[in-house]
Amino acid sequence: MKYQDILRSHLAALYGESAGMLTWNALAEILERYRPRLPQQGRPTGERGRLTQRDALLITYGDMLRQPGIPPLRSLAEFCQEWLPGLISGVHLLPFYPSSSDDGFSVIDYRAVEPALGDWRDIQALGKRFRLMFDAVINHVSASSAWFKGYLEGDSRYREYFITVEGQPDLSRVVRPRALPLLTEFQTRYGPKQVWTTFSADQVDLNYRKPQVLLEIAETLLFYASQGAEFIRLDAIAYLWKEIGTACIHLPQTHRVIQLLRSLLDAVAPHVFLVSETNVPHAENLSYFGDGKNESQMVYNFALPPLVLHSLHSGRSAALSRWASGLRLPSDQVAFFNFLASHDGIGLNPARGLLSQAEIEALVQKTLAHGGLISYKHDPGGLQSAYELNINFFDALNDPQASEPIETQVERFMTAQAIMLSLAGVPGIYFHSLFGSRGWSEGVRLTGRNRTINRQKLDRATFEDELGNPSSLRSQVFSRFSRLLQARAAAGAFAPSSPQQVLECGEAIFGVLRGAGEGSIACLHNLSDRAQKLCLDALNRFAGRAGELTDLARGRPVHLTGGEIRLLPYQTLWLAIA
């Protein structure tokens, strides 16, 4: 079927035949206007439209590094070009648009760069060396945006851009990601109106029942592609379409909109990947792959962070191994976006059904004991439950008040990162994880927001001085990360589409075999604070090859005793045949 027919069918399903055809005519004009603006050629950092073991994305704010007299985006680009070639293939720039709150996620203007950060030239300079991911924060816009101001003023163009709720309908089934009011009253030209605000009073939900809203967003995504985005992250996409009387999450119309956006990009920018961000239980999360060809090419692997955290706290691999054994992709055209930390906290919803309630509560208590915070959400029926652990991932694993040697803390932390890097998919590494940051409790006191604990902005000169000191925590973590990333990039067994098999290695070791045949790699991770032994015969094709094994994680031969592999506390071994 031609892409024109596919797009028309999606529009007809959303808006009916007549309105769908009118919307298609407008969309076709947008497509033709953007087609000549979109890049067609490959790039030195990787072929467009392909994912390999060399792909790993840095997740960062545009102003994570600050330097007097230099736009933060330019400083970030200079830093990445100096420190990260060969380690990181791409950069996920968290929202760099003008915004009124939520550290960029209350977008005022989708197609502008916040002047305090720099301009489009700074972003394009970063894109010359690294693949770029932009955020599409398309569930809502800022209450300070021109769109919403037009709505308040009665501008006919924007009258239906937002969701006005009349009367007192039953909204008890609506799934809430935050413990805040669902509706916010605004004074408009036509009097007070109750408007849908899923995330906050400053983040006003868009009304996708209005075809013009979809056209605005479609053009925005094409604009991002024209500015060099090769990955587009669909922020909070699960809540996109609203139907009173439903849960207003994962609705069929939401999936249809994603399918339309995928078809749109496939038609004129097939090198661009859609990445769904849906912090929901694992089975629901997987639905955003669609049939493996028609929705997102990558999905955030949200169950991974709480499962890895639980595994290292408990010293047991059972839950992680059971979950990883069941990972399946609907096609070879999609991949997981694996991560442990981000600008947000560690979501607990994805772990429900994979961990018991007691195990989830243990994570909550450990977080509080380590100086972290907990964010809550409203459940149907008016109850609240823990939604997110707000804590830096290093602190989530290591008590900041403990007297434990820093070397042990680094080993524990890097074992978690090695697990993430070993699994099939594309890794996303948050800036504060790559460089061994600890939590910023002072930031929470300054902003009053829990998530600020993991969003500290750094002075570049001081930061680079720490990186240059081999004894510093930052240097130790970054050097260990560098070895793992270099080893991963050099081994085809770590390609996103390479086979993955979870190994039976006993209670305290999480093992996974990547690849097949002679090039396969056995990734072993000791989850406990005690040394563990594993018989080499348990690793199938590695049996009888004791004198030929090398540890890719440290770049050295592996020495065995009596045919057994011995893993020190929290040690990682990536075994390959030399």
C-alpha positions as CSV (number, residue, x, y, z in Angstrom):
1,M,0.0,0.0,0.0
2,K,1.3,3.5,-0.8
3,Y,2.2,5.7,2.1
4,Q,-0.5,8.2,1.0
5,D,-3.2,5.5,1.3
6,I,-1.8,4.5,4.8
7,L,-1.9,8.0,6.0
8,R,-5.4,8.6,4.7
9,S,-6.6,5.4,6.4
10,H,-5.2,6.6,9.7
11,L,-6.9,10.0,9.4
12,A,-10.2,8.5,8.4
13,A,-10.1,6.2,11.4
14,L,-9.4,9.2,13.7
15,Y,-11.7,11.8,12.2
16,G,-14.1,10.1,9.8
17,E,-13.9,10.0,6.0
18,S,-14.8,13.6,5.2
19,A,-12.7,15.3,7.9
20,G,-10.0,12.8,7.3
21,M,-9.7,13.7,3.6
22,L,-9.6,17.4,4.4
23,T,-6.8,16.7,6.9
24,W,-4.9,14.6,4.4
25,N,-4.9,17.4,1.9
26,A,-3.4,19.7,4.5
27,L,-0.9,17.1,5.6
28,A,0.2,16.4,2.0
29,E,1.1,20.1,1.7
30,I,3.2,19.9,4.8
31,L,5.0,16.8,3.6
32,E,5.9,18.3,0.3
33,R,7.2,21.5,2.0
34,Y,9.5,19.5,4.3
35,R,10.7,16.8,1.9
36,P,13.6,18.9,0.4
37,R,14.7,20.0,3.8
38,L,15.4,16.6,5.2
39,P,18.9,15.0,5.1
40,Q,19.5,12.1,2.8
41,Q,23.1,11.1,3.3
42,G,24.9,8.9,5.8
43,R,27.2,10.3,8.6
44,P,30.6,9.4,10.0
45,T,29.1,8.3,13.4
46,G,26.9,5.6,11.8
47,E,24.7,4.8,8.9
48,R,21.3,6.5,9.1
49,G,18.5,4.2,9.9
50,R,20.7,1.5,11.4
51,L,21.5,0.5,15.0
52,T,24.7,-1.3,15.9
53,Q,26.7,-2.3,19.0
54,R,28.5,1.0,18.7
55,D,25.3,3.0,19.5
56,A,25.0,4.3,23.0
57,L,23.2,7.6,23.8
58,L,24.1,10.1,26.5
59,I,21.0,11.6,28.2
60,T,21.6,15.2,29.2
61,Y,20.2,18.6,29.7
62,G,21.5,21.3,27.4
63,D,22.9,23.2,30.3
64,M,24.3,20.3,32.3
65,L,27.7,22.0,32.1
66,R,28.0,25.7,32.7
67,Q,30.9,27.9,31.7
68,P,31.1,31.7,32.0
69,G,30.6,33.5,28.7
70,I,29.8,30.4,26.7
71,P,26.3,29.2,25.7
72,P,25.7,25.9,27.6
73,L,24.9,24.0,24.4
74,R,28.2,25.1,22.9
75,S,30.1,24.1,26.1
76,L,28.3,20.7,26.1
77,A,29.2,20.1,22.4
78,E,32.9,21.0,23.1
79,F,33.0,18.7,26.1
80,C,31.4,15.8,24.2
81,Q,33.7,16.2,21.3
82,E,36.8,16.2,23.6
83,W,35.8,13.4,26.0
84,L,33.3,11.1,24.4
85,P,34.2,10.1,20.8
86,G,34.3,6.3,20.5
87,L,32.3,5.9,23.7
88,I,29.0,7.6,22.9
89,S,27.4,7.7,19.4
90,G,24.5,9.9,20.2
91,V,23.2,12.6,22.6
92,H,19.6,12.8,23.9
93,L,19.1,16.5,24.5
94,L,16.3,16.8,27.1
95,P,13.9,19.7,26.2
96,F,15.9,22.7,25.1
97,Y,12.9,24.7,24.0
98,P,11.6,27.8,25.8
99,S,9.7,26.5,28.8
100,S,7.9,27.8,31.9
101,S,8.4,25.0,34.4
102,D,9.3,21.3,35.0
103,D,12.9,21.8,33.7
104,G,11.8,22.1,30.1
105,F,8.8,19.9,29.9
106,S,6.3,22.8,29.9
107,V,7.1,23.8,26.4
108,I,6.2,27.4,25.3
109,D,7.5,27.1,21.7
110,Y,8.2,23.7,20.1
111,R,10.4,25.1,17.3
112,A,12.7,27.5,19.2
113,V,15.8,27.0,21.3
114,E,15.8,28.6,24.7
115,P,18.1,31.6,24.2
116,A,19.8,31.0,27.6
117,L,21.0,27.7,26.2
118,G,22.2,28.8,22.7
119,D,20.6,28.4,19.3
120,W,20.0,25.9,16.5
121,R,23.6,26.4,15.3
122,D,24.9,25.0,18.6
123,I,22.6,21.9,18.2
124,Q,23.7,21.4,14.7
125,A,27.4,21.6,15.7
126,L,26.7,18.8,18.2
127,G,25.0,16.8,15.5
128,K,28.1,16.9,13.3
129,R,29.7,14.3,15.6
130,F,26.8,12.6,17.4
131,R,23.4,11.3,16.5
132,L,20.8,13.4,18.1
133,M,17.6,12.6,20.0
134,F,15.0,15.4,20.5
135,D,12.0,15.3,22.9
136,A,8.6,15.6,21.4
137,V,6.6,16.8,24.5
138,I,3.3,16.5,22.6
139,N,0.8,15.5,25.3
140,H,0.7,19.0,26.6
141,V,2.0,22.6,26.2
142,S,2.8,25.3,28.6
143,A,0.0,27.5,30.0
144,S,2.3,30.4,28.8
145,S,2.4,29.2,25.2
146,A,0.9,31.3,22.4
147,W,-1.5,28.4,21.7
148,F,-3.0,28.5,25.2
149,K,-3.0,32.3,25.4
150,G,-5.0,32.3,22.2
151,Y,-7.4,29.9,23.8
152,L,-7.9,32.1,26.8
153,E,-8.4,35.2,24.7
154,G,-11.0,33.4,22.6
155,D,-9.0,33.2,19.3
156,S,-11.1,30.9,17.1
157,R,-8.0,29.1,15.8
158,Y,-7.2,27.8,19.3
159,R,-10.7,27.4,20.8
160,E,-10.6,23.6,20.4
161,Y,-6.9,23.0,20.9
162,F,-7.5,22.1,24.6
163,I,-9.9,19.9,26.5
164,T,-12.7,21.8,28.3
165,V,-14.8,19.7,30.7
166,E,-18.3,20.8,31.4
167,G,-20.4,19.8,34.4
168,Q,-19.3,17.1,36.7
169,P,-18.6,14.0,34.7
170,D,-17.3,10.8,36.4
171,L,-13.5,11.0,35.9
172,S,-12.7,8.4,38.6
173,R,-11.3,5.8,36.0
174,V,-8.7,8.2,34.7
175,V,-5.2,6.9,35.4
176,R,-3.1,9.6,37.1
177,P,0.7,9.7,36.9
178,R,0.8,12.4,39.7
179,A,-1.1,13.2,42.8
180,L,-2.3,16.6,41.5
181,P,-5.8,17.8,40.3
182,L,-6.8,16.5,36.9
183,L,-8.7,19.7,36.0
184,T,-7.6,23.3,36.4
185,E,-9.8,26.3,36.3
186,F,-8.7,29.1,34.0
187,Q,-10.4,32.5,33.3
188,T,-11.1,32.8,29.6
189,R,-12.9,35.4,27.5
190,Y,-16.0,33.3,27.9
191,G,-15.8,32.9,31.7
192,P,-14.1,30.3,33.9
193,K,-13.4,26.9,32.2
194,Q,-12.3,23.6,33.7
195,V,-9.3,22.5,31.5
196,W,-7.6,19.0,31.4
197,T,-4.1,19.2,33.0
198,T,-2.8,15.6,33.4
199,F,0.7,16.6,34.8
200,S,0.3,20.1,36.3
201,A,-1.6,23.3,36.1
202,D,1.2,24.7,33.9
203,Q,1.0,21.7,31.5
204,V,-2.2,21.9,29.5
205,D,-3.2,18.8,27.6
206,L,-3.7,19.1,23.8
207,N,-7.0,18.0,22.2
208,Y,-6.2,15.5,19.4
209,R,-9.8,15.4,18.5
210,K,-9.0,18.6,16.6
211,P,-7.3,17.6,13.4
212,Q,-5.4,20.9,13.3
213,V,-3.6,19.9,16.6
214,L,-2.4,16.7,14.9
215,L,-1.2,18.7,11.9
216,E,0.7,21.1,14.2
217,I,2.4,18.2,15.8
218,A,3.1,16.3,12.6
219,E,4.8,19.4,11.2
220,T,6.8,19.8,14.5
221,L,8.2,16.3,14.1
222,L,9.2,16.9,10.5
223,F,10.9,20.2,11.7
224,Y,12.9,18.2,14.2
225,A,14.0,15.8,11.5
226,S,15.0,18.8,9.4
227,Q,17.2,20.1,12.3
228,G,19.1,16.8,12.5
229,A,17.1,14.6,14.9
230,E,17.6,10.9,14.2
231,F,15.6,9.8,17.3
232,I,12.4,11.5,18.5
233,R,11.3,10.7,22.0
234,L,7.6,10.6,22.5
235,D,7.2,11.9,26.0
236,A,4.3,10.6,28.1
237,I,2.7,9.4,24.9
238,A,0.4,6.9,26.7
239,Y,-1.9,9.7,27.9
240,L,-2.3,11.4,24.5
241,W,-6.0,10.8,23.6
242,K,-8.8,11.4,26.2
243,E,-12.2,9.8,26.3
244,I,-14.4,10.6,29.3
245,G,-15.5,7.3,30.9
246,T,-12.3,5.5,30.1
247,A,-8.9,5.3,31.9
248,C,-7.5,7.8,29.3
249,I,-4.3,5.7,28.9
250,H,-3.3,3.4,26.0
251,L,-6.4,4.2,24.1
252,P,-6.7,2.8,20.5
253,Q,-6.6,6.4,19.2
254,T,-3.3,7.0,20.9
255,H,-1.8,4.0,19.1
256,R,-3.4,5.2,15.8
257,V,-1.7,8.6,16.2
258,I,1.7,6.9,16.7
259,Q,1.1,4.7,13.7
260,L,0.3,7.8,11.7
261,L,3.5,9.6,12.8
262,R,5.5,6.5,12.1
263,S,4.0,6.3,8.6
264,L,4.7,10.0,8.1
265,L,8.4,9.7,9.0
266,D,8.8,6.5,7.0
267,A,7.6,8.4,3.9
268,V,10.0,11.3,4.0
269,A,12.5,10.6,6.8
270,P,12.9,6.8,7.2
271,H,16.2,7.3,9.1
272,V,14.4,8.8,12.1
273,F,13.5,6.5,15.0
274,L,10.4,7.0,17.2
275,V,11.1,6.2,20.8
276,S,8.2,5.7,23.2
277,E,8.4,6.8,26.8
278,T,5.7,5.1,28.7
279,N,6.4,4.6,32.4
280,V,3.8,1.8,32.9
281,P,3.7,-2.0,33.6
282,H,6.0,-4.0,31.3
283,A,3.3,-5.7,29.2
284,E,1.6,-2.4,28.6
285,N,4.9,-0.8,27.7
286,L,5.6,-3.4,25.0
287,S,2.3,-2.5,23.2
288,Y,4.1,0.6,21.8
289,F,6.1,-1.5,19.4
290,G,2.8,-2.2,17.7
291,D,3.2,-5.2,15.3
292,G,7.0,-4.5,15.1
293,K,6.7,-2.4,12.0
294,N,4.0,0.2,12.5
295,E,4.7,2.0,15.8
296,S,7.8,3.0,17.7
297,Q,11.2,1.5,16.7
298,M,12.4,1.8,20.2
299,V,10.7,1.6,23.6
300,Y,12.1,2.6,27.0
301,N,12.8,-0.6,29.0
302,F,11.2,0.8,32.1
303,A,11.2,-2.5,34.1
304,L,15.0,-2.7,34.0
305,P,15.9,0.0,36.6
306,P,13.8,-1.3,39.5
307,L,14.7,-4.9,38.7
308,V,18.4,-4.2,38.7
309,L,18.1,-2.2,41.9
310,H,16.2,-5.0,43.6
311,S,18.7,-7.6,42.4
312,L,21.7,-5.8,43.8
313,H,19.9,-5.0,47.1
314,S,18.8,-8.6,47.6
315,G,21.8,-10.3,46.0
316,R,19.4,-12.5,44.1
317,S,19.1,-12.9,40.3
318,A,15.7,-14.7,40.2
319,A,13.4,-11.8,39.3
320,L,15.8,-10.2,36.8
321,S,16.5,-13.6,35.2
322,R,12.9,-14.5,34.9
323,W,12.0,-11.2,33.3
324,A,14.9,-11.1,31.0
325,S,14.2,-14.7,29.8
326,G,10.8,-13.6,28.6
327,L,11.9,-10.6,26.7
328,R,10.7,-10.9,23.1
329,L,10.6,-8.4,20.3
330,P,7.8,-8.5,17.6
331,S,10.3,-8.0,14.8
332,D,14.0,-7.4,14.0
333,Q,13.1,-3.8,13.2
334,V,12.7,-2.7,16.8
335,A,14.9,-2.6,19.9
336,F,14.7,-1.8,23.6
337,F,16.1,1.5,24.8
338,N,17.9,0.2,27.9
339,F,18.6,2.6,30.8
340,L,19.0,2.7,34.5
341,A,18.8,6.4,35.3
342,S,17.4,9.5,33.7
343,H,16.3,13.0,34.6
344,D,13.3,11.4,36.2
345,G,13.2,9.0,39.1
346,I,13.1,5.2,39.1
347,G,9.5,4.2,38.2
348,L,7.8,1.6,40.2
349,N,4.8,0.9,38.0
350,P,6.9,-1.2,35.5
351,A,7.9,-3.5,38.4
352,R,4.4,-4.3,39.5
353,G,3.7,-7.9,38.6
354,L,7.4,-8.6,38.3
355,L,8.2,-7.9,42.0
356,S,6.0,-8.6,45.0
357,Q,4.4,-5.7,46.9
358,A,6.8,-6.5,49.7
359,E,9.8,-6.3,47.4
360,I,8.6,-3.0,46.0
361,E,8.1,-1.6,49.5
362,A,11.7,-2.7,50.3
363,L,12.9,-0.5,47.5
364,V,10.9,2.4,48.9
365,Q,12.4,1.9,52.3
366,K,15.9,1.6,51.0
367,T,15.5,4.8,49.0
368,L,14.4,6.7,52.1
369,A,17.2,5.2,54.1
370,H,19.7,6.4,51.5
371,G,18.4,10.0,51.6
372,G,16.0,9.7,48.6
373,L,12.4,10.8,48.3
374,I,9.2,9.1,47.0
375,S,6.7,10.6,44.6
376,Y,3.1,9.3,44.7
377,K,0.2,9.0,42.2
378,H,-3.6,8.9,42.5
379,D,-5.1,5.4,41.9
380,P,-8.7,4.9,40.7
381,G,-10.9,5.2,43.8
382,G,-8.9,8.0,45.3
383,L,-6.1,6.0,46.9
384,Q,-2.4,6.9,46.5
385,S,0.6,4.6,45.8
386,A,4.3,5.1,45.4
387,Y,5.0,5.9,41.8
388,E,8.6,6.8,41.6
389,L,11.9,6.7,43.6
390,N,13.5,10.1,43.5
391,I,17.2,9.4,44.1
392,N,20.5,9.4,42.2
393,F,21.2,5.8,41.0
394,F,24.6,5.7,42.7
395,D,23.0,6.6,46.0
396,A,20.1,4.2,45.4
397,L,22.8,1.4,45.5
398,N,25.2,3.0,48.0
399,D,24.2,4.6,51.3
400,P,25.8,8.1,51.3
401,Q,26.2,7.9,55.1
402,A,27.9,4.5,55.1
403,S,31.6,4.0,55.8
404,E,31.9,1.4,53.0
405,P,35.1,1.8,50.9
406,I,34.5,3.8,47.8
407,E,36.0,1.0,45.7
408,T,33.2,-1.3,46.8
409,Q,30.6,1.3,46.0
410,V,32.0,1.7,42.5
411,E,32.1,-2.0,41.9
412,R,28.4,-2.4,42.9
413,F,27.4,0.6,40.8
414,M,29.3,-0.6,37.7
415,T,27.9,-4.1,38.0
416,A,24.5,-2.5,37.6
417,Q,25.7,-0.5,34.5
418,A,27.3,-3.6,33.1
419,I,24.0,-5.5,33.3
420,M,22.3,-2.7,31.4
421,L,25.1,-2.6,28.7
422,S,25.0,-6.4,28.3
423,L,21.3,-6.7,27.4
424,A,19.9,-6.6,23.9
425,G,19.0,-3.1,22.9
426,V,20.5,0.4,22.7
427,P,21.8,1.8,26.0
428,G,20.9,5.3,27.2
429,I,23.3,6.6,29.9
430,Y,22.3,9.6,32.0
431,F,25.0,12.2,32.4
432,H,25.1,11.9,36.2
433,S,25.6,8.1,35.9
434,L,28.4,8.2,33.3
435,F,30.3,10.6,35.6
436,G,29.6,9.2,39.0
437,S,27.5,12.0,40.5
438,R,25.8,11.7,43.8
439,G,22.4,13.1,44.8
440,W,21.8,16.9,45.1
441,S,19.5,17.2,48.1
442,E,20.3,21.0,48.2
443,G,18.6,21.3,44.9
444,V,15.3,19.8,46.3
445,R,15.4,22.4,49.0
446,L,15.9,25.1,46.5
447,T,13.1,24.1,44.1
448,G,10.7,22.1,46.2
449,R,10.7,19.3,43.6
450,N,11.7,15.8,44.3
451,R,13.2,15.1,40.9
452,T,15.7,17.9,41.3
453,I,17.8,15.5,43.4
454,N,19.2,14.1,40.2
455,R,19.3,17.2,38.0
456,Q,22.2,19.2,39.3
457,K,24.0,21.5,36.8
458,L,27.8,21.6,37.0
459,D,30.6,24.1,36.6
460,R,32.6,22.7,33.7
461,A,36.0,23.7,35.0
462,T,35.5,22.1,38.4
463,F,33.9,19.1,36.8
464,E,36.8,18.5,34.4
465,D,39.3,18.9,37.2
466,E,37.6,16.1,39.0
467,L,37.6,13.9,35.9
468,G,41.3,14.5,35.6
469,N,42.0,13.3,39.1
470,P,42.4,9.5,38.9
471,S,41.4,9.1,42.6
472,S,38.1,10.9,42.3
473,L,34.8,9.1,42.2
474,R,34.0,10.7,38.9
475,S,37.3,9.5,37.3
476,Q,36.9,6.0,38.6
477,V,33.3,5.6,37.3
478,F,34.1,7.2,34.0
479,S,37.2,5.1,33.4
480,R,35.2,1.9,34.2
481,F,32.4,3.0,31.9
482,S,34.9,3.8,29.1
483,R,36.3,0.2,29.2
484,L,32.8,-1.3,29.1
485,L,31.6,0.9,26.3
486,Q,34.8,0.3,24.2
487,A,34.5,-3.5,24.7
488,R,30.8,-3.4,23.8
489,A,31.4,-1.3,20.6
490,A,34.1,-3.7,19.4
491,A,32.0,-6.9,19.7
492,G,29.3,-7.7,17.2
493,A,27.7,-10.0,19.8
494,F,26.3,-6.8,21.5
495,A,24.4,-5.6,18.4
496,P,20.8,-4.8,19.3
497,S,19.5,-7.6,17.1
498,S,22.1,-10.2,18.3
499,P,20.6,-13.2,20.1
500,Q,20.3,-13.2,23.9
501,Q,20.0,-16.1,26.2
502,V,19.7,-15.9,30.0
503,L,22.1,-18.3,31.7
504,E,21.5,-20.4,34.8
505,C,24.4,-19.3,37.1
506,G,23.0,-19.7,40.5
507,E,21.2,-17.4,42.9
508,A,23.8,-14.6,43.1
509,I,25.0,-14.3,39.5
510,F,23.1,-12.8,36.7
511,G,24.3,-14.3,33.4
512,V,23.4,-13.6,29.8
513,L,24.9,-15.1,26.6
514,R,25.0,-12.6,23.7
515,G,25.5,-13.7,20.1
516,A,25.8,-17.2,18.6
517,G,28.7,-19.3,17.6
518,E,32.3,-18.4,17.9
519,G,31.7,-14.7,18.5
520,S,29.4,-15.1,21.5
521,I,30.1,-13.6,24.9
522,A,29.0,-14.8,28.3
523,C,28.3,-11.8,30.5
524,L,28.5,-12.7,34.2
525,H,27.6,-10.3,37.0
526,N,28.0,-11.1,40.7
527,L,25.1,-9.4,42.5
528,S,26.3,-10.1,46.0
529,D,28.9,-8.9,48.5
530,R,30.5,-12.4,48.6
531,A,32.8,-14.2,46.1
532,Q,30.9,-16.7,43.9
533,K,32.1,-19.7,42.0
534,L,30.7,-21.0,38.7
535,C,31.7,-24.2,36.9
536,L,32.9,-23.4,33.4
537,D,31.0,-26.5,32.1
538,A,27.8,-24.6,32.9
539,L,28.6,-22.2,30.1
540,N,28.2,-24.7,27.3
541,R,30.5,-23.8,24.4
542,F,33.1,-22.3,26.7
543,A,33.7,-25.7,28.4
544,G,37.1,-27.0,27.6
545,R,38.4,-23.6,26.5
546,A,39.8,-22.5,29.8
547,G,43.2,-21.4,28.5
548,E,41.6,-19.3,25.8
549,L,39.2,-17.1,27.7
550,T,39.5,-13.3,28.1
551,D,37.5,-10.8,30.1
552,L,36.4,-8.0,27.8
553,A,35.2,-5.9,30.7
554,R,38.8,-5.5,31.9
555,G,40.8,-6.5,28.8
556,R,42.8,-9.3,30.4
557,P,43.0,-13.2,30.4
558,V,40.8,-15.1,32.8
559,H,42.5,-17.6,35.2
560,L,40.6,-20.6,36.4
561,T,41.0,-22.9,39.4
562,G,39.8,-26.4,39.0
563,G,37.6,-25.6,36.1
564,E,35.8,-23.0,38.1
565,I,35.3,-19.3,37.5
566,R,35.6,-17.2,40.6
567,L,33.8,-13.8,40.7
568,L,34.8,-11.4,43.5
569,P,32.1,-9.4,45.2
570,Y,30.2,-7.3,42.6
571,Q,32.5,-8.4,39.9
572,T,31.6,-8.3,36.2
573,L,33.1,-10.8,33.7
574,W,32.4,-10.6,30.0
575,L,33.9,-13.8,28.8
576,A,35.0,-14.3,25.2
577,I,37.2,-16.8,23.5
578,A,40.5,-15.1,22.7
